[in-house]
């Protein structure tokens, strides 16, 4: 009987497992399954459990996401279940928005390098949490969460956020859990968390916060858990346990371990506000004082709050010290360094009344009332731009308390006030900035000198170019102009010169067109001593005197040969002129180079002689002065006298030295005082 029961149970169990497997395969469908009976395309669904269904979807483009989003809404309506959705894809796939999704149990869009856009989550309704962790977010646009219907929690952990602005979480008034751990947050601006009146849990662990103020939270906030572990926290700023409302209750839990806490009067206010510090503080063994020395290493849960004191700030250094002349459009960093305990916060007030503070949440209410400034009037950074002015000025208060001014304009001169404050008091230092407008003198001189040089070289270049152009034109124009009488000697080929001393003539070149021959000179051409040394040939030439004195010249040369000889002579003459011109120019260049070399040598020699002469004159003048003083005052005894100061005689010797001839002369004078 027992064996039959065992077999029956085994059969029923196997049948149940088969049915479950079949149902699971029905839900984990491939793309293209019907919406009414399976998952949308590109999604995988798990079986329903307690009215919830897990859905994982992956997309590669925005149009596919938009179609699938509508299918998910139909799936939720058909199954009557709340979906827990995990989305994956490219970062900008969901830029069109997520408002098309139905009411969800939770939404996970982590680890996809998401790129948030304006009102990206508008219309989103999530009972649980929205997970945006590990998306490499450094910032997100203001009003990204504007229009959200409901989100129970937000996870932004493991991102790269640097700061939280007043509009960062606009639209998340009903959120209860906020996780900002493992980011790079250095500052939380006033108003960033003040709209979250339902906030129960706030995790700011592993960031870079130096100071945290409870003013950053809503007055109606009552935290169950706050973690500030592993920051650079030096102080939990609480102005007074009587004047400031603390956002926690008797069962609240706090974790401020692994920080550099300064155990001052400000921490005393916080500990006094806790009903049971030992029960409220987590990780007590690692929640230790870092300063002052007498409390260093002690757990803050066991401190005697009566011994926690504060020291008023004192400014010990500033830059500039008092006054600074600054060129308009330049940049400057105003520095203010102060001592005090806890470390003072630096606030700047400009001449026109603007107030700059890196973290405006740290200013005490009493100081704000004294300065008569509202919360919105305190800025960490501001840009100044005027209409029709290209210059944009940026003024910023950095984390070290310096005021950084870039491209300062002329209207910003005056007294800049540096105010250092902490819970014990405040102190002020005034720095005067005087601005002057204009280009720096060095730049002005350089521009003027450069303009003169450029203009001078341009004019000189034009003159040299014009002169060269005229010279080239004249050479080209007059190159083939031949004078009537040429200095070159004409020579007829094949005719030899002979001596005609018997007739009183000398052998020269023949006139090719004379047509005569000489009996005494044979075939040589002759001319008498009174004729020109060389004659230029022309078309018509006639020499009656030569024919009468020397007789007949060599003839028989044809007219054609004469023209060839004349052309040859012209080429020879042109070649001779060109050669002479080149030689003259080369000689001129050599003379100029030699002149420049000699002038440079003379100039250097003159400089040496002038320097040596000046040095000798200076030396002689110093020697003359020393000798003059030496001989004029022979002794202090002679000048002032001794004893009863009776009659005294003072001798003065004057040494005169001629600087040029180096001759010295002494003049001795005696003066008697009665």
Secondary structure in CASP SS format (residue, H / E / C, confidence):
PFRMAT SS
TARGET T0000
AUTHOR 0000-0000-0000
METHOD secondary structure of the structure
MODEL  1
X C 1.00
X H 1.00
X H 1.00
X H 1.00
X H 1.00
X H 1.00
X H 1.00
X H 1.00
X H 1.00
X H 1.00
X H 1.00
X H 1.00
X H 1.00
X H 1.00
X H 1.00
X H 1.00
X H 1.00
X H 1.00
X H 1.00
X H 1.00
X H 1.00
X H 1.00
X H 1.00
X H 1.00
X H 1.00
X H 1.00
X H 1.00
X C 1.00
X C 1.00
X C 1.00
X C 1.00
X C 1.00
X C 1.00
X C 1.00
X C 1.00
X C 1.00
X C 1.00
X C 1.00
X C 1.00
X C 1.00
X C 1.00
X C 1.00
X E 1.00
X E 1.00
X E 1.00
X C 1.00
X C 1.00
X C 1.00
X E 1.00
X C 1.00
X C 1.00
X E 1.00
X E 1.00
X E 1.00
X E 1.00
X E 1.00
X E 1.00
X E 1.00
X E 1.00
X C 1.00
X C 1.00
X H 1.00
X H 1.00
X H 1.00
X H 1.00
X H 1.00
X H 1.00
X H 1.00
X H 1.00
X H 1.00
X H 1.00
X H 1.00
X H 1.00
X H 1.00
X H 1.00
X H 1.00
X H 1.00
X H 1.00
X H 1.00
X C 1.00
X C 1.00
X E 1.00
X E 1.00
X E 1.00
X E 1.00
X E 1.00
X E 1.00
X E 1.00
X E 1.00
X C 1.00
X C 1.00
X C 1.00
X C 1.00
X C 1.00
X C 1.00
X C 1.00
X C 1.00
X C 1.00
X C 1.00
X C 1.00
X C 1.00
X C 1.00
X C 1.00
X E 1.00
X E 1.00
X E 1.00
X E 1.00
X E 1.00
X C 1.00
X C 1.00
X C 1.00
X C 1.00
X C 1.00
X C 1.00
X C 1.00
X C 1.00
X C 1.00
X C 1.00
X C 1.00
X C 1.00
X C 1.00
X C 1.00
X C 1.00
X C 1.00
X E 1.00
X E 1.00
X E 1.00
X E 1.00
X E 1.00
X E 1.00
X E 1.00
X C 1.00
X C 1.00
X C 1.00
X C 1.00
X C 1.00
X C 1.00
X C 1.00
X C 1.00
X C 1.00
X C 1.00
X C 1.00
X C 1.00
X C 1.00
X C 1.00
X C 1.00
X C 1.00
X C 1.00
X C 1.00
X E 1.00
X E 1.00
X E 1.00
X E 1.00
X E 1.00
X E 1.00
X C 1.00
X C 1.00
X C 1.00
X C 1.00
X C 1.00
X C 1.00
X C 1.00
X E 1.00
X E 1.00
X C 1.00
X C 1.00
X C 1.00
X C 1.00
X C 1.00
X C 1.00
X C 1.00
X C 1.00
X C 1.00
X C 1.00
X C 1.00
X C 1.00
X E 1.00
X E 1.00
X E 1.00
X C 1.00
X C 1.00
X C 1.00
X C 1.00
X C 1.00
X C 1.00
X C 1.00
X E 1.00
X E 1.00
X C 1.00
X C 1.00
X C 1.00
X C 1.00
X E 1.00
X C 1.00
X C 1.00
X C 1.00
X C 1.00
X C 1.00
X C 1.00
X C 1.00
X E 1.00
X E 1.00
X E 1.00
X C 1.00
X C 1.00
X C 1.00
X C 1.00
X C 1.00
X C 1.00
X C 1.00
X E 1.00
X E 1.00
X E 1.00
X H 1.00
X H 1.00
X H 1.00
X E 1.00
X C 1.00
X C 1.00
X C 1.00
X C 1.00
X C 1.00
X E 1.00
X E 1.00
X E 1.00
X E 1.00
X E 1.00
X C 1.00
X C 1.00
X C 1.00
X C 1.00
X C 1.00
X C 1.00
X C 1.00
X E 1.00
X E 1.00
X E 1.00
X C 1.00
X C 1.00
X C 1.00
X C 1.00
X C 1.00
X C 1.00
X C 1.00
X C 1.00
X C 1.00
X C 1.00
X E 1.00
X E 1.00
X E 1.00
X E 1.00
X E 1.00
X E 1.00
X E 1.00
X E 1.00
X C 1.00
X C 1.00
X C 1.00
X C 1.00
X C 1.00
X E 1.00
X E 1.00
X C 1.00
X C 1.00
X H 1.00
X H 1.00
X H 1.00
X H 1.00
X H 1.00
X H 1.00
X H 1.00
X H 1.00
X H 1.00
X C 1.00
X C 1.00
X C 1.00
X H 1.00
X H 1.00
X H 1.00
X H 1.00
X E 1.00
X C 1.00
X C 1.00
X H 1.00
X H 1.00
X H 1.00
X C 1.00
X E 1.00
X E 1.00
X E 1.00
X E 1.00
X C 1.00
X H 1.00
X H 1.00
X H 1.00
X C 1.00
X C 1.00
X C 1.00
X E 1.00
X H 1.00
X H 1.00
X H 1.00
X C 1.00
X C 1.00
X H 1.00
X H 1.00
X H 1.00
X C 1.00
X C 1.00
X C 1.00
X E 1.00
X E 1.00
X E 1.00
X E 1.00
X E 1.00
X E 1.00
X E 1.00
X E 1.00
X E 1.00
X C 1.00
X C 1.00
X C 1.00
X E 1.00
X E 1.00
X E 1.00
X E 1.00
X E 1.00
X C 1.00
X C 1.00
X C 1.00
X C 1.00
X E 1.00
X E 1.00
X E 1.00
X E 1.00
X E 1.00
X E 1.00
X E 1.00
X E 1.00
X E 1.00
X E 1.00
X C 1.00
X C 1.00
X C 1.00
X E 1.00
X E 1.00
X E 1.00
X E 1.00
X E 1.00
X C 1.00
X C 1.00
X C 1.00
X C 1.00
X C 1.00
X E 1.00
X E 1.00
X C 1.00
X C 1.00
X C 1.00
X H 1.00
X H 1.00
X H 1.00
X C 1.00
X C 1.00
X H 1.00
X H 1.00
X H 1.00
X H 1.00
X H 1.00
X H 1.00
X H 1.00
X C 1.00
X C 1.00
X C 1.00
X H 1.00
X H 1.00
X H 1.00
X E 1.00
X E 1.00
X C 1.00
X E 1.00
X E 1.00
X E 1.00
X E 1.00
X E 1.00
X C 1.00
X C 1.00
X C 1.00
X C 1.00
X C 1.00
X C 1.00
X E 1.00
X E 1.00
X E 1.00
X E 1.00
X E 1.00
X E 1.00
X C 1.00
X C 1.00
X C 1.00
X C 1.00
X C 1.00
X E 1.00
X E 1.00
X E 1.00
X E 1.00
X C 1.00
X C 1.00
X C 1.00
X H 1.00
X H 1.00
X H 1.00
X C 1.00
X E 1.00
X E 1.00
X E 1.00
X E 1.00
X E 1.00
X E 1.00
X E 1.00
X E 1.00
X E 1.00
X C 1.00
X C 1.00
X E 1.00
X E 1.00
X E 1.00
X E 1.00
X E 1.00
X E 1.00
X E 1.00
X E 1.00
X E 1.00
X E 1.00
X E 1.00
X E 1.00
X C 1.00
X C 1.00
X C 1.00
X C 1.00
X H 1.00
X H 1.00
X H 1.00
X H 1.00
X H 1.00
X H 1.00
X H 1.00
X H 1.00
X H 1.00
X H 1.00
X H 1.00
X H 1.00
X H 1.00
X H 1.00
X H 1.00
X H 1.00
X H 1.00
X H 1.00
X H 1.00
X H 1.00
X H 1.00
X H 1.00
X H 1.00
X H 1.00
X H 1.00
X H 1.00
X H 1.00
X H 1.00
X H 1.00
X H 1.00
X H 1.00
X H 1.00
X H 1.00
X H 1.00
X H 1.00
X H 1.00
X H 1.00
X H 1.00
X C 1.00
X C 1.00
X C 1.00
X C 1.00
X C 1.00
X C 1.00
X C 1.00
X C 1.00
X C 1.00
X C 1.00
X C 1.00
X C 1.00
X C 1.00
X C 1.00
X C 1.00
X C 1.00
X C 1.00
X C 1.00
X C 1.00
X C 1.00
X C 1.00
X E 1.00
X H 1.00
X H 1.00
X H 1.00
X C 1.00
X E 1.00
X E 1.00
X E 1.00
X C 1.00
X C 1.00
X C 1.00
X C 1.00
X C 1.00
X C 1.00
X C 1.00
X C 1.00
X C 1.00
X C 1.00
X C 1.00
X C 1.00
X C 1.00
X C 1.00
X C 1.00
X C 1.00
X C 1.00
X C 1.00
X E 1.00
X E 1.00
X E 1.00
X C 1.00
X C 1.00
X C 1.00
X C 1.00
X C 1.00
X C 1.00
X C 1.00
X C 1.00
X C 1.00
X C 1.00
X C 1.00
X C 1.00
X C 1.00
X C 1.00
X C 1.00
X H 1.00
X H 1.00
X H 1.00
X H 1.00
X H 1.00
X H 1.00
X H 1.00
X C 1.00
X C 1.00
X C 1.00
X C 1.00
X C 1.00
X C 1.00
X C 1.00
X C 1.00
X H 1.00
X H 1.00
X H 1.00
X H 1.00
X H 1.00
X H 1.00
X H 1.00
X H 1.00
X H 1.00
X H 1.00
X H 1.00
X H 1.00
X H 1.00
X H 1.00
X H 1.00
X H 1.00
X H 1.00
X H 1.00
X H 1.00
X H 1.00
X H 1.00
X H 1.00
X H 1.00
X H 1.00
X H 1.00
X H 1.00
X H 1.00
X H 1.00
X H 1.00
X H 1.00
X H 1.00
X H 1.00
X H 1.00
X H 1.00
X H 1.00
X H 1.00
X H 1.00
X H 1.00
X H 1.00
X H 1.00
X H 1.00
X H 1.00
X H 1.00
X H 1.00
X H 1.00
X H 1.00
X H 1.00
X H 1.00
X H 1.00
X H 1.00
X H 1.00
X H 1.00
X H 1.00
X H 1.00
X H 1.00
X H 1.00
X H 1.00
X H 1.00
X H 1.00
X H 1.00
X H 1.00
X H 1.00
X H 1.00
X H 1.00
X H 1.00
X H 1.00
X H 1.00
X H 1.00
X H 1.00
X H 1.00
X H 1.00
X H 1.00
X H 1.00
X H 1.00
X C 1.00
X C 1.00
X C 1.00
X H 1.00
X H 1.00
X H 1.00
X H 1.00
X H 1.00
X C 1.00
X C 1.00
X C 1.00
X C 1.00
X C 1.00
X C 1.00
X C 1.00
X E 1.00
X E 1.00
X E 1.00
X E 1.00
X E 1.00
X E 1.00
X E 1.00
X E 1.00
X E 1.00
X E 1.00
X C 1.00
X C 1.00
X C 1.00
X C 1.00
X C 1.00
X C 1.00
X E 1.00
X E 1.00
X E 1.00
X E 1.00
X E 1.00
X E 1.00
X E 1.00
X E 1.00
X E 1.00
X E 1.00
X C 1.00
END
